[in-house]
Amino acid sequence: MIGVLFATEEEAQPFLSRFRRGRFDGLTDGETYQDDDFLVSICGTGKIKATLRTERLLRRHKLTHLLHVGTCTALGDDVPLGQVVAAQQVFEGDRIELASPTYPRMPLGTPFSELQSGTLVTQDHTVRDASERTYWQRIADYTDMTGYAVAFVTATYGTPCYIVKVVTGQLLVDDPNLRKTLATAYETLATFLIKRLDVLLKA
């Protein structure tokens, strides 16, 4: 069985309403629905919820793969809003200043070859100025609030983990049409998943 783990209800809703004729519609934060092939769940925002709920999910269900999906912010201006991207590695970005980080970088598989892939950094803190942005741009391509936690816990269970995100912003750049950008991005992510999830069944 393939697990599909969304970060938030808002990100998941277009997918839930359309996938398999709405069979998964109505799923809320912290819940899990499944059929014969797929298990879908929503972990919530932040590393703590992502850690605890991923651990609970994997303890209760035997999955062949876990696909974590949601949104991310591009660290540069070369990735357009609404583009779906894959993480080929992810690292924890709130403790990176340590000489020997507690949490190692996690390499990830990228089963969807058509997607642009890059490095994802997971952070709870907000990047506040251009100098900090420049620092992160040197070592990563995207940032989110859940990816590393999901990948780290999944690795402890020996389950392959993939991360696919849709870009909904560029760091430190205001978007006057943010609500429209988000709605369009969620629909784009849903369309991609509905068309491509069968790839994982064959993996």
N, C-alpha and C positions, 0 to 999 in steps of 0.2 A: 504494500500500500504506500502511495506517495502522500507525504504531508505537505500542505500549503499553508504557511504561517504568515498572516498579514500583521502589520504593526497596529493599525487603527481601523475602526469601523468605517470611517469616511473613505479611506483608501480601498477598502474591500467592497463597498456597497455595489458599484457598477458590475463587478465580477459576480457577486452573489446573486444579483437579480437576473443575470443572463446565463450563467454557467449551468448546463444540464437542466434547462428550462426552469431555473429558479429553485431547484431542489435545496440549495443551501441558503436561500434567502431568509433573513430573520436572525442570522447569527450575530451575536453581540460580544463585546469585550470579555475575554476569558472563557468563552464557550467553544465547543468543538462539535462539528457535524461530520458525518462520513457516509460514503456509499461503498461499493465493492472495490473501487480503484483509488479513491482520493479521500483524504481527511483534511478538512479545512478548519483553521482556528485563527483567533485574533489574540495577540499577546498584550497589546496595550503599549503606551509610550514609555520610553526610558529603559535603561539597562537593568534596573531591578525587576520590573515586571517581565521583561524579556527573558531574563535568567530564570526566574522562578517558574514561569509558565512553560518555557521550553523544557525545563527539567521535568515538570509534571506531565507534560505531553509525552515525552519519550519514555517515561517510567510506565505510563499506562498503555501505550500503543507501540507495537512493533512496526517500524517504518523502514522501507527500503531506501528512501531518500527524503530529505526535508528541503523544501524550496521556501526560502524566506523572501517575501516581496513587500514593497512599500515605496516610500519616497526618499529622495536624497537631495542634498544641495551640492551643486557643482562648485569646486574651489576655484575654477578658472572660468573664462568667458568663451571657451571653445566648444562647449557642449550646449546645444540649444535646449530651451525649456521644452518639456514633453518628450524628450528622448529616453527610451528605455535602455538601460545599461546593466552590465554584469560586473560583479566584484570578483577579481581573480585572486585577491588577497585582502584581508581586513585586519586592522589592528586597533587596540584600545588607545584612545587619544587623550584621556584625562590623566594618565600616569606616565606619559612618554618621556617626561623629564628625568625619570629615574635612570641611574647608570645601568642597572640590570632590571629591566621591566618585569613586573610580576607576571604579566600576561604576554606570551609570545605572539608574534605575527602568525596569522592563520592563512595558509594557502588554500584556495578553493577551486573546485572544478567549475568549468563554464560550459554546460552542455548545449547552449544555444549559440552556435558559432557565428550567427549573423549579428550578434550584439557587440557593440564596442565594450571592451572590458578595461578595468583599471583597478586602482587601489582605493579601498574604502576605509575611512577612519570613523570610529564610533565615539561620540562625545556627549556628555551631559552639559558641559559648560558651553557658553556662547562665545564665539570668537568676536572680539570687540573692536579690533583696529586693523589697519592695513599691514602693519609689521607682522602681526600674528598670522594674518591671512597668507602673507608671502612665505612664512615658515611652513605652513601646512601644504601650500602649493608645491613646494620642493619635494615632498614625500608622499603625497596622496592626490587623488583626483576628485573624490566625492566625500561627503560627510553625512552621517545619519546618527540616530540615537538608540538603535537596537541591534544592528548587524553583528557586531563583535560578540555580544552576549549570546546570541542565538548560535553562532558558529562555534564558540568555545564550548558551550554545553553539549551541542550535537557531537563534537569531536570526542567528548568523554564517553559517549555511548557508542562510538564507532560507526555512526551513521553518516553517510555522505551528505554534505550540506552545500546548497547553491544559494546565492543571493542575487536577486534581480530587483532593480530599483528604477523608478521613473524620476527624472530630474524636474523638480518643481521650483527651483530657485538658484540664484548665483550668489555666492557669499558676499555679504555687505552691499548688495544691490537691491534697492527697493523696487517692487513691482506694483504699479498702480492698478493693475488688473489681476491681482493675486487670486481672488475668488474664482474668476474665469479660468485662470491658468491651472489652478488645482483641479477644478471640475474636468477640464479637458484632459489633464494628465491621468486622472483616475480612469477615465474612459479608455485612454490609450493603453494603459496597463492591463485593463480587463480584456481588451481585444487581443493583445499579444498573448496573454495567458490562455485564453479560450482556444486560440489557434495552435498553440505550441505545447500545451501540457502533455499531449500524447507522446511527445518525444521522450519524456521521462519514463513512461510506461515501458518503453523499449530499451531503456538504458540498463 
